[in-house]
Amino acid sequence: MKAIQIAGLQDLKVVDVEKPQLRAGEVLLKIHYVGFCGSDLNTYLGRNPMVRMPVIPGHEVGAVIEACGEGVTANLQPGMTVTLNPYTNCGHCASCRNGRVNACEHNETLGVQRNGVMQEYAVIAADKVIPAGNIPVRDCALIEPMSVGFHAVARGQVVDNEYVLVEGCGMVGMGAIIRASQRGAIVIASDIDDEKLALAQQLGATYGINVAKENIHQRLQEITHGLGVDVAIEAVGSPTTYQTAVDEVGFTGRVVCIGYSKEAVSFQTKLFVQKELDIRGSRNALPKDFRAVINYLSKGSCPTERLVTRVVPPEQAAAAMQDWASHPGKTFRILVEF
């Protein structure tokens, strides 16, 4: 069967692999759509320190159950449209013992530390298969990245009437914007692309700030009446956006960090103390975050067609990835269709 493999620096190709065999406790999936995510782009560009090469990428999935192995419970049936929880958890580390399995010390994410599912068929443990109800199979590939943004809002303990800054309007940032808006917050989106900012406002942001054209400090001071934001969610992964989050959050505010900065970040640490800040990491997502995204998408109000930049067959995946690398600011999601 066909699969996509990243074998080295800017070396992405279609390979032939054996169709997996179904075993007890597992589910055989016919893969329909798989999204390229930021970690895949970093792998392609040689910037992902966590990846084990060569690797089949893919953990943002829309699939249909082909068959269920012995012992799989009746809530999973052939013909169901599903997505996947692509993370593992050991059950023994500090994170797992504290119930935060998304941050397992020994996590192996599909497409990073182990082969993913950017291929025609996949066999997955039944407890990692998530029924998606009436959501179209294409849109199921948006659930996982959106759930990461939902989880960040939970980590920030966002409540109604708070000012929430979301830096970065990619798929994860859009998830944070949607969830913060659902919770009644006043959401401020920042990015360098006007088209993304317009979509962010359609999805729930009250304000959009183009940091390439506007002074973000001045705008935030105007919007928050000089108080600063209550929560800053960093969804870019650059020194500039990390510093902005700490600078622009108000006294006793919360900073939630999603993005990985590829460079060291220097902070005025006195702000940590003076403002008595809560600075929190946010990693992956919990099952309840997946359920919340599914509930949201099931309503049919999300303009998902605007979140999918293009859909390509496997043979065009390398060209699509190269184009994304050349124009990163103009891409939401590239889906490979099998």
C-alpha positions as CSV (number, residue, x, y, z in Angstrom):
1,M,0.0,0.0,0.0
2,K,1.0,3.6,-0.5
3,A,2.6,5.6,2.4
4,I,4.4,9.0,2.7
5,Q,7.8,8.9,4.2
6,I,10.2,11.6,5.3
7,A,13.6,10.0,4.9
8,G,15.9,13.0,5.5
9,L,16.3,16.7,5.0
10,Q,13.7,17.9,2.4
11,D,13.4,14.3,1.3
12,L,9.7,13.4,1.2
13,K,8.5,10.5,-1.0
14,V,5.8,7.9,-1.7
15,V,6.9,4.5,-0.6
16,D,5.3,1.0,-0.7
17,V,4.7,-0.7,2.7
18,E,2.9,-3.8,3.7
19,K,-0.8,-3.5,4.7
20,P,-0.9,-3.9,8.5
21,Q,-2.5,-7.0,10.0
22,L,-5.4,-6.7,12.4
23,R,-5.0,-8.2,15.9
24,A,-7.1,-8.6,19.0
25,G,-7.9,-5.3,20.7
26,E,-7.1,-3.3,17.5
27,V,-9.1,-1.6,14.8
28,L,-8.3,-1.6,11.0
29,L,-8.8,1.9,9.5
30,K,-9.2,2.9,5.9
31,I,-7.4,6.3,6.0
32,H,-9.1,8.9,3.9
33,Y,-7.4,12.2,4.9
34,V,-4.3,13.0,6.9
35,G,-3.1,16.5,7.7
36,F,0.5,17.9,7.6
37,C,1.2,19.7,10.8
38,G,3.9,22.0,12.0
39,S,6.0,19.2,13.4
40,D,5.9,17.5,10.0
41,L,7.2,20.7,8.4
42,N,10.0,20.9,11.0
43,T,10.9,17.3,10.3
44,Y,11.0,18.0,6.6
45,L,13.3,21.0,7.2
46,G,15.5,19.1,9.7
47,R,14.4,21.2,12.7
48,N,12.5,18.6,14.8
49,P,14.8,17.3,17.5
50,M,12.3,14.7,18.7
51,V,11.7,12.8,15.5
52,R,13.1,9.4,14.8
53,M,14.1,9.2,11.1
54,P,13.1,7.9,8.6
55,V,9.5,8.4,9.6
56,I,6.0,8.1,8.2
57,P,4.3,11.3,9.3
58,G,0.7,11.8,10.1
59,H,-1.5,12.1,13.3
60,E,-4.3,14.4,12.1
61,V,-6.7,11.9,10.7
62,G,-10.0,11.3,9.1
63,A,-10.7,7.6,8.7
64,V,-13.4,5.0,8.5
65,I,-13.4,1.7,10.4
66,E,-12.8,-1.2,8.1
67,A,-12.8,-4.0,10.7
68,C,-12.5,-4.6,14.4
69,G,-10.4,-7.2,16.1
70,E,-11.4,-9.6,18.7
71,G,-12.3,-8.0,22.0
72,V,-13.1,-4.5,20.7
73,T,-16.2,-3.1,22.4
74,A,-19.4,-2.5,20.5
75,N,-19.0,1.3,20.6
76,L,-16.7,0.9,17.6
77,Q,-18.2,-0.7,14.5
78,P,-17.2,-1.0,10.8
79,G,-18.3,1.9,8.7
80,M,-17.9,4.5,11.5
81,T,-16.2,7.8,10.7
82,V,-13.4,8.3,13.3
83,T,-10.3,10.2,14.2
84,L,-7.4,9.3,16.5
85,N,-5.8,10.2,19.7
86,P,-2.2,10.0,18.5
87,Y,-0.4,10.1,21.8
88,T,0.9,7.3,24.1
89,N,1.2,7.3,27.9
90,C,3.1,5.0,30.1
91,G,0.8,5.1,33.1
92,H,3.7,5.3,35.6
93,C,5.5,8.7,35.3
94,A,4.6,11.7,37.4
95,S,2.3,13.1,34.7
96,C,0.3,9.9,34.3
97,R,0.0,9.4,38.0
98,N,-1.4,12.9,38.3
99,G,-4.0,12.2,35.6
100,R,-2.4,14.4,32.9
101,V,-1.6,11.7,30.5
102,N,-1.3,14.2,27.6
103,A,2.1,15.3,29.1
104,C,3.4,11.8,29.7
105,E,7.2,11.8,30.1
106,H,7.5,8.9,27.7
107,N,4.9,9.9,25.2
108,E,5.4,8.8,21.6
109,T,3.3,10.7,19.1
110,L,2.3,9.2,15.8
111,G,4.5,10.6,13.1
112,V,7.2,11.9,15.5
113,Q,8.7,9.3,17.8
114,R,7.0,6.4,15.9
115,N,5.6,6.0,12.5
116,G,2.4,7.8,11.8
117,V,-0.6,7.0,9.6
118,M,-0.1,8.9,6.4
119,Q,-0.8,5.7,4.4
120,E,-3.8,3.9,2.9
121,Y,-4.6,1.7,6.0
122,A,-3.6,1.7,9.6
123,V,-4.1,-0.6,12.6
124,I,-4.6,1.3,15.9
125,A,-5.4,0.2,19.5
126,A,-9.1,0.5,20.0
127,D,-8.8,2.9,22.9
128,K,-7.1,5.4,20.7
129,V,-9.9,5.5,18.1
130,I,-12.4,8.3,18.6
131,P,-15.9,8.1,16.9
132,A,-16.7,11.4,15.2
133,G,-20.4,11.1,14.7
134,N,-21.8,13.2,11.8
135,I,-18.6,15.1,11.1
136,P,-17.4,14.7,7.5
137,V,-14.4,12.4,7.2
138,R,-12.3,15.3,5.7
139,D,-13.1,17.5,8.7
140,C,-12.0,14.8,11.1
141,A,-8.4,15.6,10.2
142,L,-8.9,19.0,11.8
143,I,-10.0,17.7,15.2
144,E,-6.5,16.9,16.7
145,P,-4.8,20.2,16.0
146,M,-7.9,22.1,17.1
147,S,-8.0,20.1,20.4
148,V,-4.5,21.3,21.2
149,G,-5.8,24.9,21.2
150,F,-8.8,23.9,23.2
151,H,-6.5,22.3,25.8
152,A,-4.4,25.5,26.0
153,V,-7.6,27.4,27.0
154,A,-8.3,24.9,29.7
155,R,-4.7,25.3,31.0
156,G,-5.3,29.0,31.1
157,Q,-8.5,28.6,33.1
158,V,-10.2,31.1,30.8
159,V,-13.5,32.4,32.0
160,D,-16.1,34.9,30.7
161,N,-15.3,38.6,30.4
162,E,-11.5,38.0,30.5
163,Y,-9.2,39.6,27.9
164,V,-7.4,36.7,26.1
165,L,-4.6,37.3,23.7
166,V,-3.9,34.5,21.2
167,E,-0.6,34.9,19.4
168,G,-0.6,33.1,16.1
169,C,-3.6,32.2,13.9
170,G,-2.6,28.8,12.7
171,M,-4.8,25.8,13.3
172,V,-3.8,25.5,17.0
173,G,-4.2,29.2,17.5
174,M,-7.6,29.0,15.8
175,G,-8.6,26.3,18.2
176,A,-7.7,28.5,21.2
177,I,-9.6,31.4,19.7
178,I,-12.7,29.3,19.3
179,R,-12.6,27.8,22.7
180,A,-11.9,31.1,24.5
181,S,-14.7,32.7,22.7
182,Q,-17.0,29.8,23.7
183,R,-16.1,30.5,27.3
184,G,-17.2,34.1,27.0
185,A,-13.8,35.7,26.8
186,I,-13.0,38.9,24.9
187,V,-10.5,37.4,22.4
188,I,-7.7,39.3,20.8
189,A,-5.9,37.6,17.9
190,S,-2.5,38.6,16.7
191,D,-0.7,37.5,13.5
192,I,1.2,38.9,10.5
193,D,-1.4,37.9,7.9
194,D,-4.7,39.9,7.4
195,E,-6.5,36.9,5.9
196,K,-5.8,34.8,8.9
197,L,-6.9,37.6,11.2
198,A,-10.2,38.1,9.3
199,L,-10.9,34.3,9.7
200,A,-10.0,34.6,13.4
201,Q,-12.6,37.2,13.9
202,Q,-15.2,35.1,12.0
203,L,-14.4,32.2,14.4
204,G,-14.8,34.3,17.6
205,A,-12.1,36.9,18.1
206,T,-13.3,40.4,18.9
207,Y,-10.1,42.1,17.8
208,G,-7.4,41.3,15.3
209,I,-3.9,42.9,15.5
210,N,-1.5,42.7,12.6
211,V,1.8,42.9,14.4
212,A,3.6,43.7,11.1
213,K,1.6,46.9,10.7
214,E,0.5,47.9,14.2
215,N,2.1,48.4,17.6
216,I,0.7,45.6,19.6
217,H,1.5,47.2,23.0
218,Q,-0.4,50.3,22.1
219,R,-3.4,48.4,20.7
220,L,-3.6,46.1,23.8
221,Q,-3.4,49.1,26.1
222,E,-6.3,50.7,24.3
223,I,-8.4,47.5,24.2
224,T,-7.8,46.6,27.9
225,H,-8.0,50.2,29.2
226,G,-4.4,50.0,30.3
227,L,-4.6,46.8,32.3
228,G,-3.1,44.3,29.9
229,V,-4.7,41.0,29.0
230,D,-5.7,38.4,31.6
231,V,-4.4,35.5,29.6
232,A,-1.8,35.4,26.9
233,I,-1.6,32.2,24.8
234,E,1.6,31.8,22.8
235,A,0.9,29.6,19.7
236,V,3.8,30.6,17.4
237,G,7.1,29.4,19.0
238,S,9.4,32.4,18.5
239,P,11.4,34.5,21.0
240,T,9.4,37.6,20.0
241,T,6.0,36.1,20.7
242,Y,7.2,34.6,24.0
243,Q,8.5,38.0,25.2
244,T,5.3,39.7,24.0
245,A,3.2,37.3,26.1
246,V,5.1,38.1,29.3
247,D,5.3,41.8,28.5
248,E,1.6,42.2,27.6
249,V,-0.2,40.0,30.2
250,G,-1.5,42.1,33.1
251,F,-0.6,41.8,36.7
252,T,-1.6,38.4,38.2
253,G,-2.2,37.1,34.6
254,R,-1.6,33.7,33.1
255,V,0.8,32.9,30.2
256,V,0.1,29.7,28.4
257,C,3.0,28.3,26.2
258,I,2.2,26.0,23.3
259,G,4.9,26.8,20.7
260,Y,8.4,25.4,20.8
261,S,11.0,28.2,20.2
262,K,13.9,27.0,18.2
263,E,16.1,29.6,19.8
264,A,16.8,30.6,23.4
265,V,14.4,33.2,24.8
266,S,15.6,36.0,27.1
267,F,13.1,37.4,29.7
268,Q,13.0,40.2,32.1
269,T,12.4,37.8,35.0
270,K,11.5,40.6,37.3
271,L,8.1,40.7,35.5
272,F,7.5,37.1,36.7
273,V,7.7,38.3,40.3
274,Q,6.3,41.8,40.0
275,K,3.2,40.7,38.2
276,E,3.0,37.4,40.1
277,L,2.4,35.6,36.9
278,D,1.3,32.0,36.3
279,I,3.4,30.6,33.4
280,R,2.1,27.3,32.2
281,G,3.1,24.9,29.5
282,S,0.4,23.2,27.4
283,R,1.1,20.0,25.6
284,N,-1.1,17.9,23.3
285,A,-4.7,17.4,24.4
286,L,-6.8,15.3,26.7
287,P,-9.7,13.0,25.7
288,K,-12.1,15.7,27.0
289,D,-10.6,18.2,24.6
290,F,-11.2,15.9,21.7
291,R,-14.8,15.5,22.8
292,A,-15.2,19.3,23.1
293,V,-13.9,19.8,19.5
294,I,-16.2,17.1,18.2
295,N,-19.2,18.7,19.9
296,Y,-18.2,22.0,18.3
297,L,-17.7,20.7,14.8
298,S,-20.9,18.6,15.0
299,K,-22.9,21.8,15.0
300,G,-21.8,22.6,11.5
301,S,-21.1,26.3,12.1
302,C,-17.4,26.2,11.6
303,P,-16.2,27.3,8.1
304,T,-14.0,24.2,7.8
305,E,-13.5,24.8,4.1
306,R,-11.5,28.0,5.0
307,L,-9.2,25.9,7.3
308,V,-8.1,23.5,4.6
309,T,-5.7,25.2,2.3
310,R,-5.4,22.3,-0.2
311,V,-6.1,18.6,-0.6
312,V,-3.5,16.6,-2.6
313,P,-3.0,13.0,-3.6
314,P,0.1,11.3,-2.2
315,E,2.1,11.9,-5.4
316,Q,1.7,15.7,-4.9
317,A,2.6,15.7,-1.2
318,A,6.3,16.5,-1.7
319,A,5.5,19.6,-3.9
320,A,2.8,20.7,-1.4
321,M,5.3,20.5,1.5
322,Q,7.9,22.4,-0.4
323,D,5.4,25.1,-1.2
324,W,4.4,25.3,2.5
325,A,8.1,25.6,3.4
326,S,8.4,28.5,1.0
327,H,5.2,30.3,2.1
328,P,4.6,29.3,5.7
329,G,2.4,32.2,6.5
330,K,-0.3,31.4,3.9
331,T,-1.0,27.8,4.9
332,F,-3.5,26.5,7.4
333,R,-3.7,22.8,6.6
334,I,-2.6,20.6,3.7
335,L,-4.5,17.3,3.6
336,V,-3.2,14.2,1.8
337,E,-6.1,12.2,0.5
338,F,-5.8,8.4,0.1
